[in-house]
């Protein structure tokens, strides 16, 4: 669950504490289990003395929030922590015992481990608290040193919605959740023309309203209204900040002159039956328990409808959404919305969800033969639209909303379309709604981490998939979009099944998908007899794409070059000038930056747009950026400084060369260095006429050497956190433990599962 939890609150990921509600209605308070039963006096003042005659500790003071914004490092699991060090007066590490005291009267001071790594409490009941960190010398417990931490509340989750499309005079309510119960702090909202800015943007914001109590998390909202005239499509951001924290989170508003209104929050509602696909859903048992209390839960997207040769219909989503990463049983109840959008309250244990299907089959993730993350559930009678319509997959309606529509199946007879590079893709998912991107990598070998619990504290397996698809674009997907069907935006034909993803260092979303034809084939092997499946849909049709852009190239070009890179560039310029040969099509050389590897120098090679001269990928170890232009533009100095984003297809020979190199290199490279967790074939950003090996690198463990070419093919590096599956995660907020009588069964993992309500299956 990585972007399954993707906003950068925890080292590039965010724990999603969600109580989903439709916008334009009051938001229930988020109740904290047990908080109403606790009482206590506020902690007294604490003081710090960071040194004594034998040793000292550092840092001596820090200001951090409950999301660990302000923390100084990551632990072995890439979770932010605040690292303390104890050093002997004569040098070297001091053997000490670490403890913490003070802090919040209810949630406590947080915790610190034997290595001096501090984790703050998950919430506070006041605006500020002080925590004393104490190190006691093991050889002489009378010698101690202390440090002081000031804690402030952080954000609990991304804003709701995270993105939305709004036309002239349109409005949406933006809601934020604070990790504070009581106190007087509130979220500050501001318009901006940048995701982390605090000024600019178009439109207006209402005054902020907050709901707060000592027994529930603080919820603050504002209403954004678009200007009466929108001249062109563009982005405005509603940016939220908190007092005492440097954290910023935002809602991206796609202002559009065509008047399209799209709010992903509607995908998280209880949908009327027969329900449309593309909304929240999951297994009724997808929660974790502790001491007979539900402590968290997770869900994803009910993506599409498929049917067998007899016409029997099944919901399609991921194994990790419907089958709980192999831990579910055939017959388990599938509910809509998912538990994360119902306060983690299962069906049969409270209102708010509707049983819609029964788990039928899933290729086991633990099997080496399984190469998809998919599962199906036979639909109950009259619960799901038999035409397979998906939210917002249709055309704009008179009120600006997007109609539901089924995927297209007329070109492939319902078997799904093969992916191609740069194909424009649309998807409709639980969290980000309808968004569009482009296929940026094919034949992707990718490792994905799976867990036995929603909180991702109990690893299950790390699985390598082959021949996968990567779709990239700003705001393309996020936590909870797992299970969404990816379709060709030009004809709505199924292309893939979204199952994992993340956000790279440029802020671009990457959605990893199983190829749509492979999903059907794999599911067929799980059924008795010669069962074959097809996607349920209708005649091919265009999708009204909502694209939030792609900042890959602009971010790379904004990245400054180090002095060492600039020096390498100057050295290579002399050799590069020897390439200039106007009659041969090379018109000039200039200094530039690589977009295939942000932060590295490049030589811009201007070539005649009517010719196709061969340009080396590197000159004196420096990458080349190939830009077709004219001699006149070069002479006037008006030629562009970056290659145009690829929209034309690669030549088949270029794709073949890339695939050949990738298949020789990928397995060995990923085995030798786990920092490389995915490799596929894409189109170079530095020379769009060439293929590129797209190599995904763990940004917390970037290798010292990143070759510019491998196997004679250019390389492009995508720096991001390792991939988890993209279902969404929430903590449980109801105060009563669901005490209604239910039959329970113990699983091998020690979880307690409710017996699902009976379903009327056709």
Secondary structure, 3 states (H helix, E strand, C coil): CCCCCCCCCECCECCCCCCCCCCCCCCCCEECCCHHHCCCCCCCCCCCCCECCCEEEECCEEEEECCCCCCCEECCCCCEEEECEEEECCCCECCEEEEEEECECCCECCEECCCCEEECCCCECCCEEEEEEEEEECCCCCCEEEEEEEEECCECCCCECCEEEECCCCEEEEEEEECECCCCCCCEEEEECCCCCCCCCCCEECCCEEEEECCEEEEEEEEEECCCCCCCCEEEEEEEECCCCCCEEEEEEEECCCCCCEEHHHHHCCCCCCECECEEEEECCCEEEECCEEEEEEEEEECEEEEECCCCEEEEECHHHHCCCCCCCCCCEEEECCHHHCCCCCCCCCCCCEEEEEEEECCCCCCCCCCCCCEEEEEECCCECCCCCECCCCCECCCCCECCECEECCCCCCCCCCCCCCCEEEEEECCCEEEEEEEEEEEEEEEEEEECCCCCCCEEEEEEEEEEEEEEECCCCCCCCCCCEEEECCCCEEEEEEEEEEEECCCCEEEEEEEHHHHHHHHHCCCCCCCCEEECEECCCCCCCCCCCCCHHHHHHHCCCCHHHHHHHHHHHHHHHCCCEHHHCEEEEEEEECCCCCCCEEEEEEEECCCCCCCCCEECCEEEEEEEECHHHHHHCCCCCCCCCCCCCCCHHHHHHHHHHHHHHHHHHHHHCCCEEEEEEEECCCCCCCEEEEEEEECCCCCCCCCCEECCEEEEEEEECCCEECCEEEECCCCCCCCCCCCEEECCCCCEEECCCCCCEC
